[in-house]
Amino acid sequence: MSDLTSKFEEAAKKAMNLPERPDNDTLLKLYALYKQGSSGDVSGPKPGFFDFVGTAKYEAWAKLKGTKAEEAMQKYVDLVKKLGG
């Protein structure tokens, strides 16, 4: 396991216990960076129109399409640190 992967996994644990709950935009950014770093480009069908949360998550992740996993992992680690994790 690479050093970045271990930092990424540690940041994921810390993200669950941040001192303050981030705003929704920041939460979507965390979600998208995590998914891009752990799963790669967005996959699967877009959620239905009335699934507002699912659609927002899908679209946030889709915006990162083509971003390398390592880059997404590093941005995720940096964002969690910035949020106090």
C-alpha positions as CSV (number, residue, x, y, z in Angstrom):
1,M,0.0,0.0,0.0
2,S,1.4,3.4,-1.0
3,D,1.9,6.3,1.4
4,L,-0.8,8.2,-0.3
5,T,-3.3,5.4,-0.1
6,S,-2.7,5.1,3.7
7,K,-3.1,8.9,4.1
8,F,-6.3,8.7,2.0
9,E,-7.7,5.9,4.2
10,E,-6.7,7.8,7.4
11,A,-8.4,11.0,6.0
12,A,-11.6,9.0,5.3
13,K,-11.7,7.9,9.0
14,K,-11.0,11.5,10.1
15,A,-13.8,12.9,7.8
16,M,-16.3,10.9,9.8
17,N,-15.3,12.8,13.0
18,L,-14.8,16.4,11.9
19,P,-15.1,19.1,14.6
20,E,-17.9,20.8,12.6
21,R,-20.2,19.5,9.9
22,P,-19.2,21.0,6.6
23,D,-21.7,22.8,4.4
24,N,-23.5,20.8,1.7
25,D,-21.2,21.9,-1.1
26,T,-18.1,20.8,0.9
27,L,-19.8,17.5,1.7
28,L,-20.4,16.9,-2.0
29,K,-16.8,17.8,-2.8
30,L,-15.6,15.3,-0.2
31,Y,-17.9,12.6,-1.6
32,A,-16.8,13.2,-5.1
33,L,-13.1,13.2,-4.3
34,Y,-13.5,10.1,-2.2
35,K,-15.4,8.2,-5.0
36,Q,-13.0,9.4,-7.7
37,G,-10.0,8.4,-5.6
38,S,-11.4,5.0,-4.6
39,S,-13.5,4.0,-7.6
40,G,-12.3,6.0,-10.6
41,D,-14.7,7.7,-13.0
42,V,-18.4,7.8,-12.3
43,S,-20.3,4.7,-13.3
44,G,-23.8,3.4,-13.3
45,P,-27.0,5.2,-14.3
46,K,-27.8,8.7,-13.0
47,P,-30.4,8.6,-10.2
48,G,-33.9,9.5,-11.0
49,F,-35.1,13.1,-11.1
50,F,-36.7,13.0,-7.7
51,D,-33.6,11.6,-6.0
52,F,-32.2,15.0,-5.3
53,V,-29.4,13.9,-3.0
54,G,-28.4,11.0,-5.3
55,T,-28.4,13.2,-8.3
56,A,-26.3,15.9,-6.6
57,K,-23.7,13.2,-5.6
58,Y,-23.7,11.7,-9.0
59,E,-23.2,15.1,-10.7
60,A,-20.4,16.1,-8.3
61,W,-18.6,12.9,-9.0
62,A,-19.2,13.2,-12.8
63,K,-17.4,16.6,-12.7
64,L,-14.2,14.9,-11.7
65,K,-14.3,12.5,-14.7
66,G,-10.8,12.0,-16.1
67,T,-9.1,13.0,-12.8
68,K,-6.4,10.6,-11.8
69,A,-7.1,8.6,-8.7
70,E,-3.8,9.8,-7.1
71,E,-4.8,13.5,-7.7
72,A,-8.3,13.0,-6.2
73,M,-6.8,11.2,-3.2
74,Q,-4.4,14.0,-2.5
75,K,-7.1,16.7,-2.9
76,Y,-9.3,14.7,-0.5
77,V,-6.5,14.4,2.1
78,D,-5.8,18.1,1.8
79,L,-9.5,19.1,2.2
80,V,-10.0,16.9,5.2
81,K,-6.9,18.5,6.8
82,K,-8.3,21.9,6.0
83,L,-11.5,21.0,7.7
84,G,-9.7,20.1,10.9
85,G,-9.5,16.3,10.4
